[in-house]
Amino acid sequence: MTNPERAPHVPTPEEFLSVQQSDEFQHLRRTFRGFAFPMTVAFMGWYVFYIVTATFAVDFVSRPVYGAINVGMILGLAQFATAGLVTWAYVRFADNKLDPETATIRQEMEYPTTSTTASHAGSP
């Protein structure tokens, strides 16, 4: 997305504020929050369930499943699997939803097309 023919424009604080208030940026924030908040609540709920179960349902988590492996070990390993799954889901979400919108906003800030901001394109 970069333009090798000219150096990127360094946005001013006013331009950052303008972009932050733009509809495109607000949509990007809503999109991020729409994924991050529910996923965080779900994972934290799962984690609290694991801790509470391990603390108060000792008989349940100590039930053997196979040999020396018990329910508590399976739930503990499932925490790692869930963390990996959440990470994978976020990377996929960011690649497909966030990154294209972010690239568009960045392109507009670094390589503006309007004449008022284009005059700043060569400034350090």
TAVEN-V442944 format. One record per run of one state. SS is the DSSP state (H for helix, E for strand, C for the rest). FROM is the first residue (numbers start at 1). TO is the last residue. If there is no record, write none. Layout:
# TAVEN-V442944
SS_FROM_TO / SS_FROM_TO
This chain:
# TAVEN-V442944
C_1_12 / H_13_20 / C_21_22 / H_23_56 / C_57_57 / H_58_61 / C_62_63 / E_64_66 / C_67_68 / E_69_70 / H_71_110 / C_111_114 / H_115_118 / C_119_124
